Amino acid sequence: MRYGVVLFTSDRGIAPAHAAQAAEAAGFDSFAVPEHTHIPVRRDAAHPQTGDATLPDDRYLRVLDPWVALATAASVTSEIRLGTAVALPAEHDPITLAKTIASLDHLSGGRVTLGVGFGWNTDELSDHGVPPGQRRTVLREHVEAMQALWSQDEASYHGQFADFGPSWAWPKPVQPRIPLLVGAGGTERTFGWIARSADGWITPPGETDIEQRVARLHRIWRDAGRGGEPEVTVLAGKPDPDALARWREAGVTEVLFGLPDRSADDVAAYIGRLAGRLGRSAGPSPPGVPEVEQLRPREIDDRGA
């Protein structure tokens, strides 16, 4: 089972490049960031964690562009995978977004994982022209259109929300297929979408009954005729050895731990302590990056994002 970190980026605190460097130096496998293009002031959509229009974190208002953030991380790292948890392709033109993601995969040497969401903030989606009740269809078509551009020398796609004739588009991704994971509640509907159109699942924060839901995903995956097993990424707080053992046995392939909204030095130290709890071996931080605190069996607090 792999371990990574997710930074809820903002225009304060540690920069994504510095956080990714510290995570790579501490032995983590992946680094992820989220996406929101904007937050409408007046919203009817309820946040999944609060149950109403209240936001649980003001970083929703300040989140950085994920592809710019990951590009800065790519330029100062060499091995750690770079992902989104999650991006919102339904809010973008699929032709230009395909170019952006393929360029990042090309320049990073094939390290991109594309985590996507349907989008809980339907008011945000509406501002991008996504019709009510059509967000899953829009996402599917945008993803299929991007995959055509990534895999075909002369790509074309004809759908309701993405439509273009034979086209040339380079660079192609380094990876034969950029892994596509869906971040959404663990329902039959979500798992059916994943089995048809994606490579795995990202749990939403606070998801319960992980082992039972993974078993259900595996069943739906097999019933759809998919070979192998789906990727499963759990978004977690502090590491719980018992939970990690259960998740590993259930078929979870990666756990992403949230980072706190604190100073660069504090976040780098937190990454080091987290690595120590997980048995990772940290090397020296690169020049100019806050030093990763040397590993000691200390308690990790609950203030991760």
Buried (B, 14 or more C-beta within 10 A) or exposed (E): BBBBBBBBBBEEBBBBBBBBBBBBBBBBBBBBBBBBBBBBEEBEBBBEEEEEBEBEBEBBEBBBBBBBBBBBBBEBBEEBBBBBBBBBBBBBEBBEBBBBBBBBBBBBEEBBBBBBBBBBBBBBBBEBEBEEEBBBBBBBBBBBBBBBBBEBEEBEBEBEBBEBEEBEBEEBBBBEEBBBBBBBBBEEEBBBBBBEBBBBBBBBBEBEEBBEBBEBBBEBBEEEEBEEBBBBBBBBBBBEEEBBEBBEEBBBBBBBBBBBBBEBEBBBBBBBBBBBBBEBEBEEBEEEBBBBBEBEEEEBEEBBB
